[in-house]
Amino acid sequence: MPTPSDAAFIPLADALADALGPAVVSTDPADRERHASDWSGLQGSRPRAVLRPRTTEQVSAALRLCSAAGQPVVVQGGLTGLAGGASVQEGEVALSLDRLAGVEAIDPAAMTMTVKAGTTLAAVQAAAEEAGLFYAVDIGARGSCTIGGTIATNAGGIRVVRYGMTRLQVLGLEAVLADGTVLSDMGGMLKNNTGFDLKQLFIGAEGALGVVTRAVLRLQPAPRARATAWLAVADDSSLITLLSAARQRLGSSLAAFEAMWPGYLSAITARGPHYRAPLADIATPAVLIDVFGDDPAATDADLRERLEGFLADALEQGWLNDAVIAESIYQSRRLWAIRDEAPAEYSTLFRSSKGYDVSIPIGRMIDAVRVLETALSGAVPEAAVLIYGHLGDANIHVVIGFDAPVEKAVYGRVDDLLYGTVRDFSGSVSAEHGIGVLKRQWLGFTRSAAEIATMERLKAALDPSGILNPGRVVAAPS
Ligand SMILES: Cc1cc2nc3c(=O)[nH]c(=O)nc-3n(C[C@H](O)[C@H](O)[C@H](O)COP(=O)(O)OP(=O)(O)OC[C@H]3O[C@@H](n4cnc5c(N)ncnc54)[C@H](O)[C@@H]3O)c2cc1C
């Protein structure tokens, strides 16, 4: 079905305003500008209109009308996505979930929270904490990203090593299909083997198969005790030995295992006192570890003693040069700032930069990083290469930064080299940020032709006119 022209959009805009109320539909230039682009750096176009529904029924009515008119729609949460999926393409309407927000209920017996999709991750975490519980997903964008966005991208973050990705936290889901059909599976049951588990289709689909409107989230017991340690690792080979030992010695209390390679450490710690490394030694990789104690009798002192025992052994084995345990929550936050807040610095650190988010099978990680570093220093010797990430999940982020603006072709060369290495090491071209539009051409490096064809068949079945997030993840049906 052809997309309506700008002139043909006017009757649709009127029909949308009639059905949803004028407050939900905005064609104001400032609103359209605000909803043009996400965090990925992909400059979006101004949407034809911004729809900001407050209810599932309004989402359904909006999609029904857009579907009937062949009007492409891009779904937006907090616009913190890094794959360009929420950036607007020419002629699209933006459907923002930001007003469909709020925690509906917390069930302490079932340990679940029922929440609307536009609620920020930080608000969900705070509500869980207030109820004496814990929501396990945590990412740096927590203050702006929405639960719907984290479900749509199956967000990972710093706690995956212990609790898994967003998919494991979703016990119930409500989603609206492109034609306005509402699929509601909000029972929140852990066990429900009655046919296909349709909610799984929408988790990680980046809005290409439906719009997430509500969810039932699994909550966890709140950690009773916590400890954070900074480890100066002896060399890169020791990283994997250390991870394996930490898993065995610290067991399920291991709640974060984040690695930072020397290039990252020198660039970030030079940013000023806020990012000062706790140990002078930054010539070898560093690791940030969190441990949580769930036992009601657990104390910070017990946990610390356990961590100290592990670190003493690791020092004796020669895996570490040194280590320090945070003495207070304040110190723990200072350590985490070096890892968590640094991405906000890239725009001031470099004139031009690009980030990559990849998985490599853990046993091949160190070799892959060495190959990458050597290849990048040959291909773009003028670039800074920052490598860090969720090593506990075999997921690293690579940032390539330049002191001067660079031609697009340079990033093309880096893409080829980086994703080629990932393919050679049987990794994934997106560990957690998703494919969106920016990584579509690389999807075949990680997924087989049969898998991609099946994704396209699912897309065609659920969105036959291809109006929902067209061109994201897979091609829209022709
Ligand atoms: C500083 C920073 C740190 C980050 N750290 C991490 C990290 O550690 N781990 C990680 O996994 N990610 C991380 N991210 C990226 C992450 O994908 C997003 O922050 C978050 O998951 C997206 O949520 P959002 O509400 O902003 O979605 P948006 O950016 O608005 O959208 C992202 C995608 O989801 C779709 N979408 C949004 N809402 C819905 C909905 N309700 N229904 C259907 N589709 C929808 C959009 O169309 C788009 O394709 C980080 C981003 C930033 C800026």
The ligand as an ORCA input file, in Angstrom:
! r2SCAN-3c Opt
* xyz 0 1
  C      23.600      6.112     28.515
  C      22.989      4.862     27.935
  C      23.298      3.629     28.492
  C      22.726      2.457     27.974
  N      23.079      1.273     28.553
  C      22.531      0.142     28.081
  C      22.881     -1.116     28.680
  O      23.718     -1.209     29.581
  N      22.254     -2.210     28.218
  C      21.338     -2.165     27.212
  O      20.776     -3.200     26.843
  N      21.022     -0.996     26.612
  C      21.592      0.145     27.015
  N      21.272      1.329     26.410
  C      20.398      1.299     25.210
  C      19.018      0.789     25.498
  O      18.504      0.050     24.383
  C      17.999      1.807     25.825
  O      18.471      2.713     26.765
  C      16.612      1.310     26.251
  O      16.443     -0.080     26.298
  C      15.649      1.852     25.250
  O      14.514      2.326     25.914
  P      13.741      3.616     25.376
  O      12.471      3.684     26.148
  O      14.597      4.820     25.412
  O      13.416      3.189     23.875
  P      13.548      4.022     22.530
  O      14.926      4.492     22.327
  O      12.487      5.039     22.461
  O      13.237      2.853     21.481
  C      14.128      1.791     21.285
  C      13.491      0.778     20.329
  O      12.361      0.164     20.938
  C      11.144      0.486     20.246
  N      10.151      0.769     21.287
  C      10.217      1.703     22.269
  N       9.147      1.600     23.061
  C       8.390      0.592     22.570
  C       7.150      0.012     22.958
  N       6.479      0.428     24.020
  N       6.665     -1.014     22.213
  C       7.324     -1.475     21.128
  N       8.492     -0.941     20.714
  C       9.020      0.066     21.436
  C      11.497      1.668     19.353
  O      10.698      1.682     18.192
  C      12.954      1.405     19.045
  O      13.067      0.464     18.005
  C      21.821      2.523     26.882
  C      21.506      3.765     26.331
  C      22.081      4.918     26.825
  C      21.725      6.229     26.212
*
